[in-house]
Amino acid sequence: MSQTAETRAYYVARGWRIFPMRHDKRPLTAHGVLDATLDMVQIENWWRSWPDALIAIATGRASGVVALDVDIRPGVHGPDSLQALGVASHPTTPTAHSPSGGYHILFRWPGYDVRSSTSTLGPGLDVRGDGGSLILPPGPRRRWDPHLAYDETPLADMPEWMRNSEREQPPHVDRLPPRGRDYSRYGEGALNRIVAAILGAPLGRQEVSINAGVFSIGQLVAGGEIGPDFAMQTLVWLSTAIPSLDMHRPWRPVDLLKKMRSALADGMQYPRSRPDGR
């Protein structure tokens, strides 16, 4: 068994739901983090299809993990932000080093929703909570800290200073949106394309992509191709999954969800269903 296969198995044994990620940090599966699973048969099928894929875990309730992404890039030095918060020593908890020279600090999920955020705690400090995901080693220039490795160090409780990132949270979701029901095959295919377009929209096109995509979801709901409950669960997930590409104006999930609810309602005025003969 390869090191990567052994690591996947160990992550699953810890209860960390995983899915395959591209090296450009885009998911390889249709639903991304929604597909994260503990099913080793499905996981190994994925890696047979994409043997070079990186391992990503679903953060938050799904895996019982909240992560602090301490980033280092030109003009941003996450460790300095930690010092500004008064964090004088590194927490004793599993820590993975990333290609940028930064690191991911893993904590135990506290038992309530933790909102993912970008630089809310400080420049270069991103929180990966409910609805989020995190790429873990192995991979190019990715490694576990030898003194704080996942297989030797228990998860520490999420510290009090991280709670400052939880200013506003999206509505609570007890579970990830269900798969295999509450939508037609046509609706599923259309939804996959819409979600992929929204998540892949470049800087400057995100708002247009969100409005157009969610409007289309509303049309599919009105046409009976997607159930309304599933549509809303998908929007709640999207509100935390859409990447903040503009670091000067990061997305807030509550604001995104408000925009998406409005676009959904507009789309429901114009039903769309599977064309006849298809």
Helices and strands as residue ranges (DSSP letters): H 3-13, E 18-21, G 32-35, H 40-49, E 54-58, E 65-70, E 72-73, E 76-77, H 78-84, E 95-97, E 103-108, E 117-118, E 125-128, E 133-136, E 143-144, E 156-157, G 160-165, H 185-199, H 206-222, H 228-241, H 253-267
